[in-house]
Amino acid sequence: MSATTSSVVALCTVTFLQAYLLVSVFPYAAYIPVHFLHISEEDAGPFAALFATSFMIGRTVSAHLWGLLADIYGRRFVIILSLIGSGAASLWFGLTDNYNQALIARFMTGAWSSIVGVSKTVATELALGDDEETRIVGRAMSMRAVRIPL
C-alpha cells in the first residue's frame, strides 16, 4: 500500500467517522427532550429539531478557526485534534443527564469537527493530477453518504 493509498484510506475513515457523528443521533433525537424535559411526544418537535441541528451550528461557528489552524499548524495536526475533541464531546454527550447539557455537548461535538473542510483540502493535496484529484475527492466525500443500519 503506497503512502498515497494509505492516506486516502485514512482520509476516508475520518470522513466516515464525522458523518457518523452527525447522523447517529437522529434515530433517538425526538426521545431526548421527552426523557429529559418530561414533555409529551407531541410537544417535543422544536426541542428535537434544535438538538439535531446543534451539531451543524457548532460546526458553522468553528469552521473559520479550524481553517486558520490547519493553515498554521498543519492539516494532520488539526484532524487529530478534531478527532480527540469530537470523541471527548461525544463521550460527554453520552454521559449527560439533562437536556441543556446534551444540547451543549452536541454543539461542542460539532464545534470540534473540522473534518469536512480540512478533508477536502487534504484530498486535493494528495492528488497527483486532474483525474486523480477527482477520484480522491470523490472517494473521500462519498464516505459521507455511506449508510449504516442502526
PyMOL commands that place a pseudoatom at each C-alpha (Angstrom):
pseudoatom trace, name=CA, resn=MET, resi=1, chain=A, elem=C, hetatm=0, pos=[0.000, 0.000, 0.000]
pseudoatom trace, name=CA, resn=SER, resi=2, chain=A, elem=C, hetatm=0, pos=[1.582, 3.283, -1.077]
pseudoatom trace, name=CA, resn=ALA, resi=3, chain=A, elem=C, hetatm=0, pos=[1.689, 6.373, 1.085]
pseudoatom trace, name=CA, resn=THR, resi=4, chain=A, elem=C, hetatm=0, pos=[-0.984, 7.998, -1.057]
pseudoatom trace, name=CA, resn=THR, resi=5, chain=A, elem=C, hetatm=0, pos=[-3.276, 4.956, -0.823]
pseudoatom trace, name=CA, resn=SER, resi=6, chain=A, elem=C, hetatm=0, pos=[-2.923, 4.730, 2.955]
pseudoatom trace, name=CA, resn=SER, resi=7, chain=A, elem=C, hetatm=0, pos=[-3.510, 8.469, 3.217]
pseudoatom trace, name=CA, resn=VAL, resi=8, chain=A, elem=C, hetatm=0, pos=[-6.684, 8.191, 1.149]
pseudoatom trace, name=CA, resn=VAL, resi=9, chain=A, elem=C, hetatm=0, pos=[-7.899, 5.292, 3.311]
pseudoatom trace, name=CA, resn=ALA, resi=10, chain=A, elem=C, hetatm=0, pos=[-7.219, 7.318, 6.471]
pseudoatom trace, name=CA, resn=LEU, resi=11, chain=A, elem=C, hetatm=0, pos=[-8.977, 10.332, 4.976]
pseudoatom trace, name=CA, resn=CYS, resi=12, chain=A, elem=C, hetatm=0, pos=[-11.991, 8.222, 4.018]
pseudoatom trace, name=CA, resn=THR, resi=13, chain=A, elem=C, hetatm=0, pos=[-12.098, 6.770, 7.533]
pseudoatom trace, name=CA, resn=VAL, resi=14, chain=A, elem=C, hetatm=0, pos=[-12.120, 10.130, 9.310]
pseudoatom trace, name=CA, resn=THR, resi=15, chain=A, elem=C, hetatm=0, pos=[-14.695, 11.487, 6.858]
pseudoatom trace, name=CA, resn=PHE, resi=16, chain=A, elem=C, hetatm=0, pos=[-16.913, 8.494, 7.575]
pseudoatom trace, name=CA, resn=LEU, resi=17, chain=A, elem=C, hetatm=0, pos=[-16.495, 8.973, 11.340]
pseudoatom trace, name=CA, resn=GLN, resi=18, chain=A, elem=C, hetatm=0, pos=[-17.505, 12.622, 11.087]
pseudoatom trace, name=CA, resn=ALA, resi=19, chain=A, elem=C, hetatm=0, pos=[-20.584, 11.735, 9.060]
pseudoatom trace, name=CA, resn=TYR, resi=20, chain=A, elem=C, hetatm=0, pos=[-21.485, 9.094, 11.633]
pseudoatom trace, name=CA, resn=LEU, resi=21, chain=A, elem=C, hetatm=0, pos=[-21.195, 11.659, 14.444]
pseudoatom trace, name=CA, resn=LEU, resi=22, chain=A, elem=C, hetatm=0, pos=[-23.626, 13.872, 12.559]
pseudoatom trace, name=CA, resn=VAL, resi=23, chain=A, elem=C, hetatm=0, pos=[-26.345, 11.299, 11.836]
pseudoatom trace, name=CA, resn=SER, resi=24, chain=A, elem=C, hetatm=0, pos=[-26.002, 8.851, 14.730]
pseudoatom trace, name=CA, resn=VAL, resi=25, chain=A, elem=C, hetatm=0, pos=[-28.276, 10.918, 16.957]
pseudoatom trace, name=CA, resn=PHE, resi=26, chain=A, elem=C, hetatm=0, pos=[-31.199, 11.142, 14.517]
pseudoatom trace, name=CA, resn=PRO, resi=27, chain=A, elem=C, hetatm=0, pos=[-32.930, 7.859, 15.465]
pseudoatom trace, name=CA, resn=TYR, resi=28, chain=A, elem=C, hetatm=0, pos=[-33.422, 8.972, 19.057]
pseudoatom trace, name=CA, resn=ALA, resi=29, chain=A, elem=C, hetatm=0, pos=[-33.317, 12.789, 18.837]
pseudoatom trace, name=CA, resn=ALA, resi=30, chain=A, elem=C, hetatm=0, pos=[-37.065, 13.041, 19.383]
pseudoatom trace, name=CA, resn=TYR, resi=31, chain=A, elem=C, hetatm=0, pos=[-36.907, 10.958, 22.558]
pseudoatom trace, name=CA, resn=ILE, resi=32, chain=A, elem=C, hetatm=0, pos=[-34.216, 13.016, 24.277]
pseudoatom trace, name=CA, resn=PRO, resi=33, chain=A, elem=C, hetatm=0, pos=[-36.436, 16.045, 25.027]
pseudoatom trace, name=CA, resn=VAL, resi=34, chain=A, elem=C, hetatm=0, pos=[-39.277, 13.736, 26.063]
pseudoatom trace, name=CA, resn=HIS, resi=35, chain=A, elem=C, hetatm=0, pos=[-36.986, 11.955, 28.504]
pseudoatom trace, name=CA, resn=PHE, resi=36, chain=A, elem=C, hetatm=0, pos=[-35.057, 14.938, 29.870]
pseudoatom trace, name=CA, resn=LEU, resi=37, chain=A, elem=C, hetatm=0, pos=[-37.744, 17.634, 29.797]
pseudoatom trace, name=CA, resn=HIS, resi=38, chain=A, elem=C, hetatm=0, pos=[-40.666, 15.366, 30.697]
pseudoatom trace, name=CA, resn=ILE, resi=39, chain=A, elem=C, hetatm=0, pos=[-42.852, 16.716, 27.913]
pseudoatom trace, name=CA, resn=SER, resi=40, chain=A, elem=C, hetatm=0, pos=[-45.274, 14.893, 25.654]
pseudoatom trace, name=CA, resn=GLU, resi=41, chain=A, elem=C, hetatm=0, pos=[-44.175, 13.496, 22.309]
pseudoatom trace, name=CA, resn=GLU, resi=42, chain=A, elem=C, hetatm=0, pos=[-46.454, 15.993, 20.555]
pseudoatom trace, name=CA, resn=ASP, resi=43, chain=A, elem=C, hetatm=0, pos=[-44.554, 18.926, 22.100]
pseudoatom trace, name=CA, resn=ALA, resi=44, chain=A, elem=C, hetatm=0, pos=[-41.056, 17.551, 21.519]
pseudoatom trace, name=CA, resn=GLY, resi=45, chain=A, elem=C, hetatm=0, pos=[-40.651, 18.641, 17.871]
pseudoatom trace, name=CA, resn=PRO, resi=46, chain=A, elem=C, hetatm=0, pos=[-38.940, 22.045, 18.306]
pseudoatom trace, name=CA, resn=PHE, resi=47, chain=A, elem=C, hetatm=0, pos=[-36.682, 20.711, 21.068]
pseudoatom trace, name=CA, resn=ALA, resi=48, chain=A, elem=C, hetatm=0, pos=[-35.679, 17.723, 18.938]
pseudoatom trace, name=CA, resn=ALA, resi=49, chain=A, elem=C, hetatm=0, pos=[-35.015, 19.959, 15.943]
pseudoatom trace, name=CA, resn=LEU, resi=50, chain=A, elem=C, hetatm=0, pos=[-32.760, 22.254, 17.982]
pseudoatom trace, name=CA, resn=PHE, resi=51, chain=A, elem=C, hetatm=0, pos=[-30.977, 19.243, 19.379]
pseudoatom trace, name=CA, resn=ALA, resi=52, chain=A, elem=C, hetatm=0, pos=[-30.458, 17.717, 15.937]
pseudoatom trace, name=CA, resn=THR, resi=53, chain=A, elem=C, hetatm=0, pos=[-29.169, 20.962, 14.410]
pseudoatom trace, name=CA, resn=SER, resi=54, chain=A, elem=C, hetatm=0, pos=[-26.895, 22.000, 17.263]
pseudoatom trace, name=CA, resn=PHE, resi=55, chain=A, elem=C, hetatm=0, pos=[-24.091, 19.909, 15.729]
pseudoatom trace, name=CA, resn=MET, resi=56, chain=A, elem=C, hetatm=0, pos=[-24.209, 21.913, 12.487]
pseudoatom trace, name=CA, resn=ILE, resi=57, chain=A, elem=C, hetatm=0, pos=[-24.441, 25.199, 14.377]
pseudoatom trace, name=CA, resn=GLY, resi=58, chain=A, elem=C, hetatm=0, pos=[-21.269, 24.283, 16.256]
pseudoatom trace, name=CA, resn=ARG, resi=59, chain=A, elem=C, hetatm=0, pos=[-19.548, 23.295, 13.032]
pseudoatom trace, name=CA, resn=THR, resi=60, chain=A, elem=C, hetatm=0, pos=[-20.550, 26.562, 11.363]
pseudoatom trace, name=CA, resn=VAL, resi=61, chain=A, elem=C, hetatm=0, pos=[-19.299, 28.679, 14.252]
pseudoatom trace, name=CA, resn=SER, resi=62, chain=A, elem=C, hetatm=0, pos=[-15.889, 26.993, 14.357]
pseudoatom trace, name=CA, resn=ALA, resi=63, chain=A, elem=C, hetatm=0, pos=[-15.197, 26.380, 10.649]
pseudoatom trace, name=CA, resn=HIS, resi=64, chain=A, elem=C, hetatm=0, pos=[-13.141, 29.513, 10.059]
pseudoatom trace, name=CA, resn=LEU, resi=65, chain=A, elem=C, hetatm=0, pos=[-10.981, 28.901, 13.123]
pseudoatom trace, name=CA, resn=TRP, resi=66, chain=A, elem=C, hetatm=0, pos=[-10.295, 25.306, 12.027]
pseudoatom trace, name=CA, resn=GLY, resi=67, chain=A, elem=C, hetatm=0, pos=[-9.244, 26.549, 8.593]
pseudoatom trace, name=CA, resn=LEU, resi=68, chain=A, elem=C, hetatm=0, pos=[-6.811, 29.024, 10.125]
pseudoatom trace, name=CA, resn=LEU, resi=69, chain=A, elem=C, hetatm=0, pos=[-5.403, 26.388, 12.488]
pseudoatom trace, name=CA, resn=ALA, resi=70, chain=A, elem=C, hetatm=0, pos=[-4.970, 23.945, 9.598]
pseudoatom trace, name=CA, resn=ASP, resi=71, chain=A, elem=C, hetatm=0, pos=[-3.019, 26.553, 7.628]
pseudoatom trace, name=CA, resn=ILE, resi=72, chain=A, elem=C, hetatm=0, pos=[-0.819, 27.433, 10.605]
pseudoatom trace, name=CA, resn=TYR, resi=73, chain=A, elem=C, hetatm=0, pos=[-0.223, 24.071, 12.327]
pseudoatom trace, name=CA, resn=GLY, resi=74, chain=A, elem=C, hetatm=0, pos=[-0.896, 21.614, 9.530]
pseudoatom trace, name=CA, resn=ARG, resi=75, chain=A, elem=C, hetatm=0, pos=[-3.809, 19.541, 8.379]
pseudoatom trace, name=CA, resn=ARG, resi=76, chain=A, elem=C, hetatm=0, pos=[-2.756, 16.329, 10.108]
pseudoatom trace, name=CA, resn=PHE, resi=77, chain=A, elem=C, hetatm=0, pos=[-2.490, 18.027, 13.498]
pseudoatom trace, name=CA, resn=VAL, resi=78, chain=A, elem=C, hetatm=0, pos=[-5.924, 19.620, 13.079]
pseudoatom trace, name=CA, resn=ILE, resi=79, chain=A, elem=C, hetatm=0, pos=[-7.535, 16.328, 12.040]
pseudoatom trace, name=CA, resn=ILE, resi=80, chain=A, elem=C, hetatm=0, pos=[-6.031, 14.503, 15.030]
pseudoatom trace, name=CA, resn=LEU, resi=81, chain=A, elem=C, hetatm=0, pos=[-7.052, 17.310, 17.401]
pseudoatom trace, name=CA, resn=SER, resi=82, chain=A, elem=C, hetatm=0, pos=[-10.540, 17.294, 15.902]
pseudoatom trace, name=CA, resn=LEU, resi=83, chain=A, elem=C, hetatm=0, pos=[-10.895, 13.543, 16.376]
pseudoatom trace, name=CA, resn=ILE, resi=84, chain=A, elem=C, hetatm=0, pos=[-9.804, 13.776, 20.010]
pseudoatom trace, name=CA, resn=GLY, resi=85, chain=A, elem=C, hetatm=0, pos=[-12.106, 16.729, 20.715]
pseudoatom trace, name=CA, resn=SER, resi=86, chain=A, elem=C, hetatm=0, pos=[-15.080, 15.174, 18.921]
pseudoatom trace, name=CA, resn=GLY, resi=87, chain=A, elem=C, hetatm=0, pos=[-14.522, 11.923, 20.788]
pseudoatom trace, name=CA, resn=ALA, resi=88, chain=A, elem=C, hetatm=0, pos=[-14.411, 13.698, 24.152]
pseudoatom trace, name=CA, resn=ALA, resi=89, chain=A, elem=C, hetatm=0, pos=[-17.537, 15.726, 23.347]
pseudoatom trace, name=CA, resn=SER, resi=90, chain=A, elem=C, hetatm=0, pos=[-19.339, 12.573, 22.194]
pseudoatom trace, name=CA, resn=LEU, resi=91, chain=A, elem=C, hetatm=0, pos=[-18.411, 10.867, 25.445]
pseudoatom trace, name=CA, resn=TRP, resi=92, chain=A, elem=C, hetatm=0, pos=[-19.704, 13.887, 27.347]
pseudoatom trace, name=CA, resn=PHE, resi=93, chain=A, elem=C, hetatm=0, pos=[-22.929, 13.686, 25.359]
pseudoatom trace, name=CA, resn=GLY, resi=94, chain=A, elem=C, hetatm=0, pos=[-23.318, 10.027, 26.265]
pseudoatom trace, name=CA, resn=LEU, resi=95, chain=A, elem=C, hetatm=0, pos=[-22.902, 10.786, 29.946]
pseudoatom trace, name=CA, resn=THR, resi=96, chain=A, elem=C, hetatm=0, pos=[-25.259, 13.765, 30.166]
pseudoatom trace, name=CA, resn=ASP, resi=97, chain=A, elem=C, hetatm=0, pos=[-28.212, 13.712, 32.494]
pseudoatom trace, name=CA, resn=ASN, resi=98, chain=A, elem=C, hetatm=0, pos=[-30.190, 16.760, 31.341]
pseudoatom trace, name=CA, resn=TYR, resi=99, chain=A, elem=C, hetatm=0, pos=[-31.317, 18.380, 28.101]
pseudoatom trace, name=CA, resn=ASN, resi=100, chain=A, elem=C, hetatm=0, pos=[-29.174, 21.519, 28.338]
pseudoatom trace, name=CA, resn=GLN, resi=101, chain=A, elem=C, hetatm=0, pos=[-26.026, 19.515, 28.903]
pseudoatom trace, name=CA, resn=ALA, resi=102, chain=A, elem=C, hetatm=0, pos=[-26.884, 17.228, 25.983]
pseudoatom trace, name=CA, resn=LEU, resi=103, chain=A, elem=C, hetatm=0, pos=[-27.509, 20.245, 23.770]
pseudoatom trace, name=CA, resn=ILE, resi=104, chain=A, elem=C, hetatm=0, pos=[-24.181, 21.846, 24.706]
pseudoatom trace, name=CA, resn=ALA, resi=105, chain=A, elem=C, hetatm=0, pos=[-22.322, 18.549, 24.276]
pseudoatom trace, name=CA, resn=ARG, resi=106, chain=A, elem=C, hetatm=0, pos=[-23.854, 18.085, 20.838]
pseudoatom trace, name=CA, resn=PHE, resi=107, chain=A, elem=C, hetatm=0, pos=[-22.887, 21.670, 19.928]
pseudoatom trace, name=CA, resn=MET, resi=108, chain=A, elem=C, hetatm=0, pos=[-19.322, 21.026, 21.116]
pseudoatom trace, name=CA, resn=THR, resi=109, chain=A, elem=C, hetatm=0, pos=[-19.134, 17.808, 19.094]
pseudoatom trace, name=CA, resn=GLY, resi=110, chain=A, elem=C, hetatm=0, pos=[-19.893, 19.920, 16.029]
pseudoatom trace, name=CA, resn=ALA, resi=111, chain=A, elem=C, hetatm=0, pos=[-17.535, 22.703, 17.088]
pseudoatom trace, name=CA, resn=TRP, resi=112, chain=A, elem=C, hetatm=0, pos=[-14.689, 20.206, 17.400]
pseudoatom trace, name=CA, resn=SER, resi=113, chain=A, elem=C, hetatm=0, pos=[-15.453, 18.766, 13.974]
pseudoatom trace, name=CA, resn=SER, resi=114, chain=A, elem=C, hetatm=0, pos=[-13.041, 20.138, 11.395]
pseudoatom trace, name=CA, resn=ILE, resi=115, chain=A, elem=C, hetatm=0, pos=[-13.077, 17.099, 9.153]
pseudoatom trace, name=CA, resn=VAL, resi=116, chain=A, elem=C, hetatm=0, pos=[-15.273, 18.264, 6.260]
pseudoatom trace, name=CA, resn=GLY, resi=117, chain=A, elem=C, hetatm=0, pos=[-13.346, 21.411, 5.374]
pseudoatom trace, name=CA, resn=VAL, resi=118, chain=A, elem=C, hetatm=0, pos=[-9.895, 20.061, 6.089]
pseudoatom trace, name=CA, resn=SER, resi=119, chain=A, elem=C, hetatm=0, pos=[-10.509, 16.723, 4.341]
pseudoatom trace, name=CA, resn=LYS, resi=120, chain=A, elem=C, hetatm=0, pos=[-11.448, 18.473, 1.095]
pseudoatom trace, name=CA, resn=THR, resi=121, chain=A, elem=C, hetatm=0, pos=[-8.168, 20.372, 1.216]
pseudoatom trace, name=CA, resn=VAL, resi=122, chain=A, elem=C, hetatm=0, pos=[-6.181, 17.240, 2.067]
pseudoatom trace, name=CA, resn=ALA, resi=123, chain=A, elem=C, hetatm=0, pos=[-7.862, 15.311, -0.749]
pseudoatom trace, name=CA, resn=THR, resi=124, chain=A, elem=C, hetatm=0, pos=[-6.807, 17.896, -3.316]
pseudoatom trace, name=CA, resn=GLU, resi=125, chain=A, elem=C, hetatm=0, pos=[-3.275, 17.998, -1.870]
pseudoatom trace, name=CA, resn=LEU, resi=126, chain=A, elem=C, hetatm=0, pos=[-2.961, 14.198, -2.159]
pseudoatom trace, name=CA, resn=ALA, resi=127, chain=A, elem=C, hetatm=0, pos=[-3.912, 14.285, -5.826]
pseudoatom trace, name=CA, resn=LEU, resi=128, chain=A, elem=C, hetatm=0, pos=[-1.279, 13.624, -8.454]
pseudoatom trace, name=CA, resn=GLY, resi=129, chain=A, elem=C, hetatm=0, pos=[-3.204, 15.143, -11.349]
pseudoatom trace, name=CA, resn=ASP, resi=130, chain=A, elem=C, hetatm=0, pos=[-6.616, 16.274, -12.523]
pseudoatom trace, name=CA, resn=ASP, resi=131, chain=A, elem=C, hetatm=0, pos=[-8.097, 12.788, -12.891]
pseudoatom trace, name=CA, resn=GLU, resi=132, chain=A, elem=C, hetatm=0, pos=[-6.509, 11.624, -9.659]
pseudoatom trace, name=CA, resn=GLU, resi=133, chain=A, elem=C, hetatm=0, pos=[-7.852, 14.658, -7.804]
pseudoatom trace, name=CA, resn=THR, resi=134, chain=A, elem=C, hetatm=0, pos=[-11.369, 13.853, -8.947]
pseudoatom trace, name=CA, resn=ARG, resi=135, chain=A, elem=C, hetatm=0, pos=[-11.050, 10.250, -7.779]
pseudoatom trace, name=CA, resn=ILE, resi=136, chain=A, elem=C, hetatm=0, pos=[-9.580, 11.081, -4.369]
pseudoatom trace, name=CA, resn=VAL, resi=137, chain=A, elem=C, hetatm=0, pos=[-12.081, 13.844, -3.609]
pseudoatom trace, name=CA, resn=GLY, resi=138, chain=A, elem=C, hetatm=0, pos=[-14.886, 11.585, -4.825]
pseudoatom trace, name=CA, resn=ARG, resi=139, chain=A, elem=C, hetatm=0, pos=[-13.801, 8.715, -2.600]
pseudoatom trace, name=CA, resn=ALA, resi=140, chain=A, elem=C, hetatm=0, pos=[-13.303, 10.847, 0.477]
pseudoatom trace, name=CA, resn=MET, resi=141, chain=A, elem=C, hetatm=0, pos=[-16.547, 12.781, 0.135]
pseudoatom trace, name=CA, resn=SER, resi=142, chain=A, elem=C, hetatm=0, pos=[-18.584, 9.692, -0.770]
pseudoatom trace, name=CA, resn=MET, resi=143, chain=A, elem=C, hetatm=0, pos=[-17.864, 8.369, 2.717]
pseudoatom trace, name=CA, resn=ARG, resi=144, chain=A, elem=C, hetatm=0, pos=[-20.383, 10.934, 3.961]
pseudoatom trace, name=CA, resn=ALA, resi=145, chain=A, elem=C, hetatm=0, pos=[-23.106, 9.075, 2.038]
pseudoatom trace, name=CA, resn=VAL, resi=146, chain=A, elem=C, hetatm=0, pos=[-22.440, 5.596, 3.457]
pseudoatom trace, name=CA, resn=ARG, resi=147, chain=A, elem=C, hetatm=0, pos=[-25.429, 4.459, 5.462]
pseudoatom trace, name=CA, resn=ILE, resi=148, chain=A, elem=C, hetatm=0, pos=[-25.245, 2.040, 8.350]
pseudoatom trace, name=CA, resn=PRO, resi=149, chain=A, elem=C, hetatm=0, pos=[-28.438, 0.381, 9.512]
pseudoatom trace, name=CA, resn=LEU, resi=150, chain=A, elem=C, hetatm=0, pos=[-28.913, 1.447, 13.123]
for i in range(1, 150): cmd.bond("trace and resi %d" % i, "trace and resi %d" % (i + 1))
show_as sticks, trace
zoom trace
